[in-house]
Amino acid sequence: MEPGQWSSEQSDALRDYFLKGMSYAEIGRQINARFGTAYTRNAVAGRAKRLGLAAPVRMTSPSIVPSLPGEPGLLSARRPALLNLPPPSAMKPAKQVKLRCVGIQPRLIALLELERGDCRYPYGGDKEGEEISFCGHPRQPGSGYCAPHARLTRRSGAASGRIAGPVALRLVSAA
């Protein structure tokens, strides 16, 4: 049997052990001993989730301070804690970045129309569905860009004069 492939007997055993209230680690130990497998706690938890079994509910001790009348008590629904949120400073809109530009008019050539010696500096693609086109002027030897765009992509203060990768021109937010 391939690793990661659960047989129906193993899945049934997982359901039985889960309904008995065993932890995922203990279920894994029992299944490994019974079937000669090597499932980890995380493998058991993942399989339980795929089988539609709910995670074990952790009991919390009740508060020793009684609630006042009109205040939410022990039976009130708690809001789930939101985890992995970025800090509030990351939620602020980013400042507008002043982009460097060059004094040439790009030819705005589509990717499929680019010739071997054309500049590959991209334009567009900032808005959803907007096509990306390329500069298209003759490339500088040893570079993928024409001379003005090659200067744009160099790191400021680079002593070696090597050309760095393209400059990121837009901010992307992660959802």
Secondary structure by P-SEA (a helix, b strand, c coil): cccccccaaaaaaaaaaaaacccaaaaaaaaaaaccccccaaaaaaaaaaaccccbbbbbbccccccccccccccccccccccccccccccccccccccccccccccccccccccccccccccccccccbbbbcccccccccccccaaaaaaaccccccccccccccccbbbbcc
